[in-house]
Every structure is written in structure tokens, then in C-alpha cells.
Amino acid sequence: MNEDIMKGKWKQLTGGIKQQWGKLTDDELTEIDGSREKMVGKLQEHYGYTLDQAEKELDTYLSKDR
């Protein structure tokens, strides 16, 4: 999913993202606002993922049927 689509579907995605990554706060999700780069950064910050790992986790999540 490219960033334009992610931004467009952000409101729909946030519920599932909160279930998948419960350490992310509502304020952080508002700050991320569909930005792939910010989302990857928050995953690294909260879960200790490497850059590659965070990108892979996000890609896997986004590739599921939404």
C-alpha cells in the first residue's frame, strides 16, 4: 500500500493498528496521520524494531485484506 492510499484510508486503519500495536497512543496515531515514515519510526521507538523489521511488520499488516 503506497503512502497516498495509506493516508486516504488512515481513519479506517487506526482501529486495527491499535489492536495490532497497542502501545501506540491515540495522540501518536493522530500525529502519524497516515505517514508511513512516522509509523515506522513509532514502531521502532515502542517495540525496538530495526528499520527493516518495522517496515516488514507494517507491510505485512497492510497487505492483509482490509
Secondary structure, DSSP 8 states (H G I E B T S, - for coil): --HHHHHHTHHHHHHHHHHH-TTS-HHHHHHHTT-HHHHHHHHHHHH---HHHHHHHHHHHHHS--
